[in-house]
Amino acid sequence: MLSTDGATSAACMQKPIMAVTGEETAATGDMPAYQIRAPAAALPQGMVMAASPGSLHSPQQLAEEATRKRELRLMKNREAAKECRRRKKEYVKCLESRVAVLEVQNKKLIEELETLKDICSPKTD
């Protein structure tokens, strides 16, 4: 980072491994543009960069993690499907009971219509 007098910290700039810089775009001023720069000085031959212990996984660990994630996804999917089937059954039961009520109502209305027709129609004996 630059200080107010324009000088940079010498300790930070001696051997950068990789630097990411961010600058605001002049036109919009909202989205920083990031650029990855290669190190100024290459690492000495035979020197290996250390990675964090959590980032290294053996193929077996990766396979176990993938299997665990798959099983978890399948279990969630089974539960969601079970809940979906339950809701569908409930919906169908509700529709069936509504059909039954409407059939009874329709039958009563038909009987009432027949009764009214008999009352209003001229009787010819």
N, CA, C and O atoms as a GROMACS GRO file, in nm:
protein
  500
    1MET      N    1   0.084  -0.118   0.000
    1MET     CA    2   0.000   0.000   0.000
    1MET      C    3   0.088   0.123   0.000
    1MET      O    4   0.199   0.120   0.052
    2LEU      N    5   0.040   0.228  -0.056
    2LEU     CA    6   0.115   0.352  -0.060
    2LEU      C    7   0.083   0.435   0.062
    2LEU      O    8  -0.032   0.446   0.103
    3SER      N    9   0.187   0.492   0.120
    3SER     CA   10   0.164   0.584   0.230
    3SER      C   11   0.145   0.724   0.173
    3SER      O   12   0.149   0.743   0.052
    4THR      N   13   0.125   0.820   0.260
    4THR     CA   14   0.099   0.956   0.212
    4THR      C   15   0.219   1.016   0.141
    4THR      O   16   0.202   1.104   0.056
    5ASP      N   17   0.341   0.972   0.174
    5ASP     CA   18   0.458   1.030   0.108
    5ASP      C   19   0.497   0.952  -0.017
    5ASP      O   20   0.594   0.988  -0.083
    6GLY      N   21   0.423   0.846  -0.052
    6GLY     CA   22   0.449   0.772  -0.175
    6GLY      C   23   0.545   0.656  -0.157
    6GLY      O   24   0.572   0.585  -0.253
    7ALA      N   25   0.597   0.635  -0.039
    7ALA     CA   26   0.691   0.526  -0.016
    7ALA      C   27   0.614   0.399   0.014
    7ALA      O   28   0.503   0.403   0.068
    8THR      N   29   0.674   0.286  -0.020
    8THR     CA   30   0.612   0.158   0.008
    8THR      C   31   0.690   0.088   0.117
    8THR      O   32   0.807   0.119   0.141
    9SER      N   33   0.627  -0.005   0.181
    9SER     CA   34   0.694  -0.080   0.286
    9SER      C   35   0.792  -0.176   0.223
    9SER      O   36   0.752  -0.260   0.142
   10ALA      N   37   0.919  -0.166   0.256
   10ALA     CA   38   1.023  -0.248   0.195
   10ALA      C   39   1.010  -0.393   0.236
   10ALA      O   40   1.041  -0.482   0.157
   11ALA      N   41   0.966  -0.420   0.356
   11ALA     CA   42   0.955  -0.557   0.404
   11ALA      C   43   0.850  -0.634   0.327
   11ALA      O   44   0.868  -0.754   0.303
   12CYS      N   45   0.741  -0.570   0.287
   12CYS     CA   46   0.634  -0.638   0.215
   12CYS      C   47   0.667  -0.659   0.069
   12CYS      O   48   0.611  -0.749   0.006
   13MET      N   49   0.754  -0.581   0.013
   13MET     CA   50   0.778  -0.586  -0.131
   13MET      C   51   0.904  -0.662  -0.168
   13MET      O   52   0.940  -0.665  -0.286
   14GLN      N   53   0.973  -0.724  -0.074
   14GLN     CA   54   1.097  -0.791  -0.109
   14GLN      C   55   1.074  -0.911  -0.198
   14GLN      O   56   1.132  -0.919  -0.307
   15LYS      N   57   0.990  -1.005  -0.157
   15LYS     CA   58   0.965  -1.126  -0.235
   15LYS      C   59   0.817  -1.156  -0.237
   15LYS      O   60   0.771  -1.245  -0.165
   16PRO      N   61   0.740  -1.086  -0.318
   16PRO     CA   62   0.597  -1.119  -0.321
   16PRO      C   63   0.577  -1.250  -0.395
   16PRO      O   64   0.635  -1.272  -0.501
   17ILE      N   65   0.496  -1.335  -0.339
   17ILE     CA   66   0.466  -1.462  -0.403
   17ILE      C   67   0.362  -1.439  -0.512
   17ILE      O   68   0.379  -1.486  -0.624
   18MET      N   69   0.257  -1.370  -0.480
   18MET     CA   70   0.156  -1.335  -0.578
   18MET      C   71   0.082  -1.215  -0.523
   18MET      O   72   0.057  -1.206  -0.403
   19ALA      N   73   0.048  -1.124  -0.609
   19ALA     CA   74  -0.022  -1.004  -0.563
   19ALA      C   75  -0.151  -0.989  -0.640
   19ALA      O   76  -0.158  -1.016  -0.760
   20VAL      N   77  -0.254  -0.946  -0.570
   20VAL     CA   78  -0.382  -0.916  -0.632
   20VAL      C   79  -0.407  -0.768  -0.607
   20VAL      O   80  -0.408  -0.723  -0.492
   21THR      N   81  -0.426  -0.695  -0.713
   21THR     CA   82  -0.450  -0.552  -0.697
   21THR      C   83  -0.592  -0.521  -0.736
   21THR      O   84  -0.649  -0.584  -0.826
   22GLY      N   85  -0.650  -0.426  -0.669
   22GLY     CA   86  -0.786  -0.384  -0.701
   22GLY      C   87  -0.790  -0.235  -0.722
   22GLY      O   88  -0.741  -0.158  -0.639
   23GLU      N   89  -0.848  -0.194  -0.831
   23GLU     CA   90  -0.862  -0.052  -0.860
   23GLU      C   91  -1.005  -0.025  -0.898
   23GLU      O   92  -1.068  -0.106  -0.966
   24GLU      N   93  -1.058   0.088  -0.855
   24GLU     CA   94  -1.192   0.126  -0.897
   24GLU      C   95  -1.186   0.171  -1.042
   24GLU      O   96  -1.090   0.236  -1.084
   25THR      N   97  -1.289   0.135  -1.116
   25THR     CA   98  -1.292   0.181  -1.254
   25THR      C   99  -1.322   0.330  -1.254
   25THR      O  100  -1.408   0.377  -1.180
   26ALA      N  101  -1.251   0.401  -1.338
   26ALA     CA  102  -1.263   0.547  -1.339
   26ALA      C  103  -1.401   0.590  -1.387
   26ALA      O  104  -1.456   0.688  -1.337
   27ALA      N  105  -1.456   0.519  -1.485
   27ALA     CA  106  -1.584   0.561  -1.544
   27ALA      C  107  -1.700   0.542  -1.448
   27ALA      O  108  -1.779   0.634  -1.427
   28THR      N  109  -1.711   0.423  -1.390
   28THR     CA  110  -1.828   0.395  -1.306
   28THR      C  111  -1.800   0.416  -1.159
   28THR      O  112  -1.888   0.461  -1.086
   29GLY      N  113  -1.680   0.383  -1.114
   29GLY     CA  114  -1.644   0.402  -0.974
   29GLY      C  115  -1.708   0.302  -0.880
   29GLY      O  116  -1.701   0.319  -0.759
   30ASP      N  117  -1.771   0.195  -0.934
   30ASP     CA  118  -1.839   0.103  -0.844
   30ASP      C  119  -1.774  -0.033  -0.834
   30ASP      O  120  -1.763  -0.087  -0.724
   31MET      N  121  -1.731  -0.090  -0.942
   31MET     CA  122  -1.676  -0.226  -0.941
   31MET      C  123  -1.524  -0.220  -0.951
   31MET      O  124  -1.471  -0.166  -1.047
   32PRO      N  125  -1.454  -0.275  -0.851
   32PRO     CA  126  -1.308  -0.276  -0.863
   32PRO      C  127  -1.265  -0.379  -0.967
   32PRO      O  128  -1.324  -0.486  -0.979
   33ALA      N  129  -1.161  -0.346  -1.041
   33ALA     CA  130  -1.106  -0.438  -1.140
   33ALA      C  131  -0.986  -0.506  -1.075
   33ALA      O  132  -0.892  -0.438  -1.034
   34TYR      N  133  -0.987  -0.636  -1.066
   34TYR     CA  134  -0.880  -0.710  -1.003
   34TYR      C  135  -0.788  -0.768  -1.108
   34TYR      O  136  -0.831  -0.812  -1.214
   35GLN      N  137  -0.661  -0.768  -1.075
   35GLN     CA  138  -0.561  -0.817  -1.169
   35GLN      C  139  -0.460  -0.899  -1.089
   35GLN      O  140  -0.413  -0.854  -0.985
   36ILE      N  141  -0.427  -1.017  -1.137
   36ILE     CA  142  -0.330  -1.101  -1.070
   36ILE      C  143  -0.196  -1.079  -1.137
   36ILE      O  144  -0.182  -1.093  -1.258
   37ARG      N  145  -0.095  -1.044  -1.055
   37ARG     CA  146   0.038  -1.022  -1.109
   37ARG      C  147   0.128  -1.138  -1.071
   37ARG      O  148   0.115  -1.195  -0.962
   38ALA      N  149   0.219  -1.173  -1.160
   38ALA     CA  150   0.317  -1.277  -1.132
   38ALA      C  151   0.420  -1.220  -1.034
   38ALA      O  152   0.438  -1.099  -1.029
   39PRO      N  153   0.486  -1.305  -0.957
   39PRO     CA  154   0.586  -1.255  -0.863
   39PRO      C  155   0.702  -1.188  -0.935
   39PRO      O  156   0.739  -1.226  -1.046
   40ALA      N  157   0.756  -1.087  -0.870
   40ALA     CA  158   0.868  -1.014  -0.930
   40ALA      C  159   0.991  -1.102  -0.935
   40ALA      O  160   1.064  -1.101  -1.034
   41ALA      N  161   1.015  -1.178  -0.832
   41ALA     CA  162   1.130  -1.268  -0.829
   41ALA      C  163   1.076  -1.410  -0.817
   41ALA      O  164   0.992  -1.437  -0.732
   42ALA      N  165   1.126  -1.499  -0.901
   42ALA     CA  166   1.081  -1.638  -0.898
   42ALA      C  167   1.133  -1.706  -0.772
   42ALA      O  168   1.236  -1.666  -0.716
   43LEU      N  169   1.062  -1.808  -0.727
   43LEU     CA  170   1.107  -1.883  -0.611
   43LEU      C  171   1.234  -1.959  -0.645
   43LEU      O  172   1.248  -2.006  -0.758
   44PRO      N  173   1.326  -1.974  -0.551
   44PRO     CA  174   1.446  -2.052  -0.578
   44PRO      C  175   1.410  -2.196  -0.614
   44PRO      O  176   1.310  -2.250  -0.566
   45GLN      N  177   1.493  -2.256  -0.698
   45GLN     CA  178   1.467  -2.392  -0.743
   45GLN      C  179   1.461  -2.486  -0.623
   45GLN      O  180   1.545  -2.477  -0.533
   46GLY      N  181   1.364  -2.573  -0.621
   46GLY     CA  182   1.351  -2.670  -0.514
   46GLY      C  183   1.266  -2.619  -0.398
   46GLY      O  184   1.231  -2.697  -0.309
   47MET      N  185   1.232  -2.491  -0.397
   47MET     CA  186   1.150  -2.438  -0.289
   47MET      C  187   1.004  -2.460  -0.325
   47MET      O  188   0.960  -2.428  -0.435
   48VAL      N  189   0.930  -2.514  -0.231
   48VAL     CA  190   0.790  -2.546  -0.254
   48VAL      C  191   0.706  -2.459  -0.162
   48VAL      O  192   0.738  -2.442  -0.045
   49MET      N  193   0.598  -2.406  -0.217
   49MET     CA  194   0.508  -2.324  -0.135
   49MET      C  195   0.426  -2.417  -0.046
   49MET      O  196   0.381  -2.522  -0.092
   50ALA      N  197   0.408  -2.380   0.078
   50ALA     CA  198   0.330  -2.461   0.171
   50ALA      C  199   0.183  -2.425   0.157
   50ALA      O  200   0.147  -2.309   0.139
   51ALA      N  201   0.100  -2.526   0.166
   51ALA     CA  202  -0.045  -2.505   0.161
   51ALA      C  203  -0.100  -2.528   0.300
   51ALA      O  204  -0.036  -2.592   0.384
   52SER      N  205  -0.217  -2.476   0.324
   52SER     CA  206  -0.278  -2.496   0.455
   52SER      C  207  -0.315  -2.643   0.471
   52SER      O  208  -0.349  -2.707   0.372
   53PRO      N  209  -0.309  -2.697   0.592
   53PRO     CA  210  -0.335  -2.840   0.613
   53PRO      C  211  -0.475  -2.882   0.571
   53PRO      O  212  -0.494  -2.995   0.528
   54GLY      N  213  -0.573  -2.792   0.581
   54GLY     CA  214  -0.709  -2.827   0.545
   54GLY      C  215  -0.733  -2.834   0.395
   54GLY      O  216  -0.834  -2.888   0.351
   55SER      N  217  -0.640  -2.779   0.315
   55SER     CA  218  -0.664  -2.776   0.171
   55SER      C  219  -0.615  -2.901   0.100
   55SER      O  220  -0.654  -2.925  -0.015
   56LEU      N  221  -0.531  -2.980   0.164
   56LEU     CA  222  -0.481  -3.102   0.101
   56LEU      C  223  -0.570  -3.219   0.138
   56LEU      O  224  -0.591  -3.248   0.256
   57HIS      N  225  -0.622  -3.286   0.038
   57HIS     CA  226  -0.707  -3.403   0.062
   57HIS      C  227  -0.658  -3.515  -0.027
   57HIS      O  228  -0.621  -3.494  -0.143
   58SER      N  229  -0.658  -3.634   0.028
   58SER     CA  230  -0.622  -3.749  -0.052
   58SER      C  231  -0.740  -3.785  -0.141
   58SER      O  232  -0.852  -3.745  -0.112
   59PRO      N  233  -0.716  -3.859  -0.246
   59PRO     CA  234  -0.828  -3.900  -0.332
   59PRO      C  235  -0.935  -3.977  -0.256
   59PRO      O  236  -1.054  -3.966  -0.286
   60GLN      N  237  -0.892  -4.055  -0.156
   60GLN     CA  238  -0.989  -4.129  -0.075
   60GLN      C  239  -1.077  -4.034   0.005
   60GLN      O  240  -1.198  -4.054   0.014
   61GLN      N  241  -1.017  -3.930   0.063
   61GLN     CA  242  -1.094  -3.831   0.138
   61GLN      C  243  -1.192  -3.757   0.048
   61GLN      O  244  -1.306  -3.731   0.086
   62LEU      N  245  -1.146  -3.724  -0.074
   62LEU     CA  246  -1.233  -3.656  -0.169
   62LEU      C  247  -1.351  -3.746  -0.208
   62LEU      O  248  -1.464  -3.699  -0.218
   63ALA      N  249  -1.324  -3.875  -0.229
   63ALA     CA  250  -1.430  -3.969  -0.264
   63ALA      C  251  -1.528  -3.985  -0.149
   63ALA      O  252  -1.649  -3.991  -0.171
   64GLU      N  253  -1.476  -3.993  -0.026
   64GLU     CA  254  -1.564  -4.005   0.090
   64GLU      C  255  -1.652  -3.882   0.107
   64GLU      O  256  -1.770  -3.892   0.139
   65GLU      N  257  -1.592  -3.765   0.085
   65GLU     CA  258  -1.667  -3.639   0.096
   65GLU      C  259  -1.777  -3.634  -0.011
   65GLU      O  260  -1.890  -3.594   0.016
   66ALA      N  261  -1.743  -3.675  -0.133
   66ALA     CA  262  -1.842  -3.676  -0.241
   66ALA      C  263  -1.954  -3.775  -0.209
   66ALA      O  264  -2.072  -3.746  -0.232
   67THR      N  265  -1.918  -3.891  -0.155
   67THR     CA  266  -2.018  -3.992  -0.118
   67THR      C  267  -2.109  -3.939  -0.007
   67THR      O  268  -2.230  -3.957  -0.011
   68ARG      N  269  -2.048  -3.873   0.092
   68ARG     CA  270  -2.126  -3.816   0.203
   68ARG      C  271  -2.222  -3.710   0.152
   68ARG      O  272  -2.339  -3.706   0.192
   69LYS      N  273  -2.173  -3.623   0.065
   69LYS     CA  274  -2.259  -3.518   0.010
   69LYS      C  275  -2.372  -3.578  -0.073
   69LYS      O  276  -2.486  -3.530  -0.067
   70ARG      N  277  -2.342  -3.682  -0.150
   70ARG     CA  278  -2.444  -3.748  -0.233
   70ARG      C  279  -2.551  -3.812  -0.145
   70ARG      O  280  -2.670  -3.798  -0.171
   71GLU      N  281  -2.507  -3.882  -0.040
   71GLU     CA  282  -2.602  -3.944   0.052
   71GLU      C  283  -2.691  -3.840   0.120
   71GLU      O  284  -2.811  -3.861   0.135
   72LEU      N  285  -2.631  -3.730   0.160
   72LEU     CA  286  -2.708  -3.623   0.223
   72LEU      C  287  -2.811  -3.565   0.125
   72LEU      O  288  -2.926  -3.541   0.161
   73ARG      N  289  -2.767  -3.544   0.001
   73ARG     CA  290  -2.859  -3.492  -0.102
   73ARG      C  291  -2.972  -3.591  -0.129
   73ARG      O  292  -3.087  -3.551  -0.142
   74LEU      N  293  -2.939  -3.720  -0.138
   74LEU     CA  294  -3.042  -3.821  -0.162
   74LEU      C  295  -3.140  -3.829  -0.046
   74LEU      O  296  -3.260  -3.844  -0.067
   75MET      N  297  -3.088  -3.818   0.077
   75MET     CA  298  -3.175  -3.823   0.194
   75MET      C  299  -3.271  -3.704   0.193
   75MET      O  300  -3.391  -3.719   0.217
   76LYS      N  301  -3.219  -3.585   0.164
   76LYS     CA  302  -3.305  -3.466   0.158
   76LYS      C  303  -3.407  -3.481   0.046
   76LYS      O  304  -3.523  -3.441   0.062
   77ASN      N  305  -3.365  -3.538  -0.066
   77ASN     CA  306  -3.456  -3.558  -0.178
   77ASN      C  307  -3.568  -3.655  -0.140
   77ASN      O  308  -3.684  -3.632  -0.174
   78ARG      N  309  -3.532  -3.764  -0.069
   78ARG     CA  310  -3.634  -3.860  -0.024
   78ARG      C  311  -3.736  -3.793   0.067
   78ARG      O  312  -3.856  -3.813   0.053
   79GLU      N  313  -3.686  -3.713   0.161
   79GLU     CA  314  -3.776  -3.644   0.253
   79GLU      C  315  -3.867  -3.546   0.178
   79GLU      O  316  -3.986  -3.538   0.207
   80ALA      N  317  -3.810  -3.473   0.083
   80ALA     CA  318  -3.891  -3.378   0.005
   80ALA      C  319  -3.996  -3.452  -0.078
   80ALA      O  320  -4.110  -3.406  -0.088
   81ALA      N  321  -3.958  -3.566  -0.138
   81ALA     CA  322  -4.053  -3.644  -0.216
   81ALA      C  323  -4.164  -3.700  -0.128
   81ALA      O  324  -4.281  -3.701  -0.167
   82LYS      N  325  -4.127  -3.746  -0.008
   82LYS     CA  326  -4.226  -3.798   0.087
   82LYS      C  327  -4.326  -3.690   0.126
   82LYS      O  328  -4.446  -3.713   0.129
   83GLU      N  329  -4.275  -3.571   0.155
   83GLU     CA  330  -4.361  -3.458   0.191
   83GLU      C  331  -4.450  -3.417   0.073
   83GLU      O  332  -4.567  -3.384   0.092
   84CYS      N  333  -4.395  -3.421  -0.046
   84CYS     CA  334  -4.473  -3.388  -0.166
   84CYS      C  335  -4.587  -3.488  -0.186
   84CYS      O  336  -4.699  -3.448  -0.217
   85ARG      N  337  -4.558  -3.617  -0.169
   85ARG     CA  338  -4.663  -3.719  -0.181
   85ARG      C  339  -4.770  -3.702  -0.074
   85ARG      O  340  -4.889  -3.718  -0.102
   86ARG      N  341  -4.729  -3.667   0.049
   86ARG     CA  342  -4.825  -3.645   0.156
   86ARG      C  343  -4.917  -3.527   0.124
   86ARG      O  344  -5.039  -3.535   0.142
   87ARG      N  345  -4.858  -3.418   0.076
   87ARG     CA  346  -4.939  -3.301   0.040
   87ARG      C  347  -5.033  -3.332  -0.075
   87ARG      O  348  -5.147  -3.285  -0.078
   88LYS      N  349  -4.987  -3.412  -0.171
   88LYS     CA  350  -5.072  -3.449  -0.285
   88LYS      C  351  -5.190  -3.533  -0.238
   88LYS      O  352  -5.303  -3.512  -0.282
   89LYS      N  353  -5.165  -3.630  -0.149
   89LYS     CA  354  -5.274  -3.713  -0.096
   89LYS      C  355  -5.376  -3.626  -0.024
   89LYS      O  356  -5.496  -3.644  -0.041
   90GLU      N  357  -5.328  -3.533   0.056
   90GLU     CA  358  -5.416  -3.442   0.129
   90GLU      C  359  -5.500  -3.359   0.031
   90GLU      O  360  -5.620  -3.339   0.051
   91TYR      N  361  -5.435  -3.310  -0.074
   91TYR     CA  362  -5.505  -3.230  -0.175
   91TYR      C  363  -5.613  -3.312  -0.245
   91TYR      O  364  -5.725  -3.265  -0.265
   92VAL      N  365  -5.578  -3.437  -0.282
   92VAL     CA  366  -5.675  -3.524  -0.350
   92VAL      C  367  -5.792  -3.557  -0.258
   92VAL      O  368  -5.907  -3.558  -0.302
   93LYS      N  369  -5.764  -3.583  -0.129
   93LYS     CA  370  -5.873  -3.610  -0.033
   93LYS      C  371  -5.966  -3.490  -0.024
   93LYS      O  372  -6.088  -3.506  -0.022
   94CYS      N  373  -5.908  -3.371  -0.019
   94CYS     CA  374  -5.988  -3.249  -0.011
   94CYS      C  375  -6.075  -3.236  -0.135
   94CYS      O  376  -6.193  -3.202  -0.125
   95LEU      N  377  -6.017  -3.263  -0.252
   95LEU     CA  378  -6.095  -3.255  -0.376
   95LEU      C  379  -6.207  -3.359  -0.378
   95LEU      O  380  -6.319  -3.330  -0.420
   96GLU      N  381  -6.176  -3.481  -0.331
   96GLU     CA  382  -6.278  -3.586  -0.330
   96GLU      C  383  -6.394  -3.551  -0.238
   96GLU      O  384  -6.510  -3.574  -0.271
   97SER      N  385  -6.362  -3.494  -0.121
   97SER     CA  386  -6.471  -3.456  -0.030
   97SER      C  387  -6.552  -3.341  -0.090
   97SER      O  388  -6.674  -3.336  -0.074
   98ARG      N  389  -6.486  -3.251  -0.158
   98ARG     CA  390  -6.558  -3.141  -0.223
   98ARG      C  391  -6.650  -3.194  -0.333
   98ARG      O  392  -6.763  -3.148  -0.350
   99VAL      N  393  -6.600  -3.292  -0.409
   99VAL     CA  394  -6.682  -3.354  -0.513
   99VAL      C  395  -6.806  -3.418  -0.451
   99VAL      O  396  -6.916  -3.404  -0.502
  100ALA      N  397  -6.786  -3.489  -0.339
  100ALA     CA  398  -6.899  -3.555  -0.272
  100ALA      C  399  -7.003  -3.452  -0.227
  100ALA      O  400  -7.123  -3.473  -0.245
  101VAL      N  401  -6.957  -3.342  -0.168
  101VAL     CA  402  -7.049  -3.237  -0.123
  101VAL      C  403  -7.123  -3.176  -0.242
  101VAL      O  404  -7.244  -3.154  -0.235
  102LEU      N  405  -7.051  -3.150  -0.349
  102LEU     CA  406  -7.114  -3.089  -0.467
  102LEU      C  407  -7.212  -3.185  -0.535
  102LEU      O  408  -7.313  -3.142  -0.589
  103GLU      N  409  -7.181  -3.316  -0.532
  103GLU     CA  410  -7.274  -3.413  -0.590
  103GLU      C  411  -7.405  -3.416  -0.511
  103GLU      O  412  -7.513  -3.421  -0.570
  104VAL      N  413  -7.395  -3.412  -0.378
  104VAL     CA  414  -7.515  -3.409  -0.294
  104VAL      C  415  -7.594  -3.282  -0.322
  104VAL      O  416  -7.716  -3.286  -0.338
  105GLN      N  417  -7.523  -3.170  -0.329
  105GLN     CA  418  -7.591  -3.042  -0.355
  105GLN      C  419  -7.657  -3.044  -0.494
  105GLN      O  420  -7.769  -2.995  -0.510
  106ASN      N  421  -7.589  -3.099  -0.591
  106ASN     CA  422  -7.644  -3.106  -0.726
  106ASN      C  423  -7.770  -3.193  -0.729
  106ASN      O  424  -7.868  -3.159  -0.794
  107LYS      N  425  -7.766  -3.306  -0.657
  107LYS     CA  426  -7.882  -3.395  -0.651
  107LYS      C  427  -8.003  -3.324  -0.589
  107LYS      O  428  -8.115  -3.336  -0.638
  108LYS      N  429  -7.978  -3.249  -0.479
  108LYS     CA  430  -8.085  -3.174  -0.414
  108LYS      C  431  -8.142  -3.069  -0.508
  108LYS      O  432  -8.263  -3.050  -0.514
  109LEU      N  433  -8.055  -2.999  -0.581
  109LEU     CA  434  -8.102  -2.896  -0.673
  109LEU      C  435  -8.183  -2.955  -0.788
  109LEU      O  436  -8.281  -2.896  -0.833
  110ILE      N  437  -8.142  -3.071  -0.835
  110ILE     CA  438  -8.218  -3.137  -0.942
  110ILE      C  439  -8.356  -3.176  -0.890
  110ILE      O  440  -8.457  -3.157  -0.960
  111GLU      N  441  -8.361  -3.231  -0.768
  111GLU     CA  442  -8.491  -3.267  -0.710
  111GLU      C  443  -8.579  -3.143  -0.692
  111GLU      O  444  -8.699  -3.148  -0.718
  112GLU      N  445  -8.519  -3.033  -0.647
  112GLU     CA  446  -8.593  -2.909  -0.629
  112GLU      C  447  -8.644  -2.857  -0.763
  112GLU      O  448  -8.757  -2.808  -0.772
  113LEU      N  449  -8.563  -2.868  -0.864
  113LEU     CA  450  -8.604  -2.824  -0.998
  113LEU      C  451  -8.723  -2.907  -1.047
  113LEU      O  452  -8.818  -2.853  -1.102
  114GLU      N  453  -8.716  -3.036  -1.026
  114GLU     CA  454  -8.827  -3.123  -1.068
  114GLU      C  455  -8.955  -3.087  -0.991
  114GLU      O  456  -9.064  -3.083  -1.050
  115THR      N  457  -8.942  -3.061  -0.864
  115THR     CA  458  -9.058  -3.023  -0.784
  115THR      C  459  -9.117  -2.892  -0.835
  115THR      O  460  -9.238  -2.881  -0.850
  116LEU      N  461  -9.034  -2.795  -0.863
  116LEU     CA  462  -9.081  -2.666  -0.914
  116LEU      C  463  -9.145  -2.681  -1.053
  116LEU      O  464  -9.244  -2.614  -1.084
  117LYS      N  465  -9.088  -2.768  -1.135
  117LYS     CA  466  -9.148  -2.791  -1.267
  117LYS      C  467  -9.288  -2.850  -1.252
  117LYS      O  468  -9.382  -2.812  -1.322
  118ASP      N  469  -9.300  -2.944  -1.158
  118ASP     CA  470  -9.432  -3.005  -1.136
  118ASP      C  471  -9.534  -2.902  -1.087
  118ASP      O  472  -9.650  -2.905  -1.128
  119ILE      N  473  -9.491  -2.812  -1.001
  119ILE     CA  474  -9.581  -2.709  -0.946
  119ILE      C  475  -9.622  -2.609  -1.054
  119ILE      O  476  -9.739  -2.572  -1.064
  120CYS      N  477  -9.529  -2.567  -1.134
  120CYS     CA  478  -9.555  -2.460  -1.231
  120CYS      C  479  -9.613  -2.508  -1.363
  120CYS      O  480  -9.677  -2.430  -1.434
  121SER      N  481  -9.594  -2.626  -1.395
  121SER     CA  482  -9.644  -2.672  -1.525
  121SER      C  483  -9.794  -2.693  -1.518
  121SER      O  484  -9.846  -2.740  -1.417
  122PRO      N  485  -9.864  -2.659  -1.627
  122PRO     CA  486 -10.009  -2.682  -1.629
  122PRO      C  487 -10.038  -2.832  -1.629
  122PRO      O  488  -9.979  -2.911  -1.703
  123LYS      N  489 -10.132  -2.867  -1.542
  123LYS     CA  490 -10.165  -3.008  -1.531
  123LYS      C  491 -10.273  -3.042  -1.631
  123LYS      O  492 -10.380  -2.981  -1.635
  124THR      N  493 -10.242  -3.139  -1.708
  124THR     CA  494 -10.343  -3.186  -1.804
  124THR      C  495 -10.380  -3.329  -1.770
  124THR      O  496 -10.301  -3.421  -1.790
  125ASP      N  497 -10.499  -3.348  -1.718
  125ASP     CA  498 -10.545  -3.480  -1.680
  125ASP      C  499 -10.632  -3.538  -1.785
  125ASP      O  500 -10.680  -3.650  -1.770
   0.00000   0.00000   0.00000
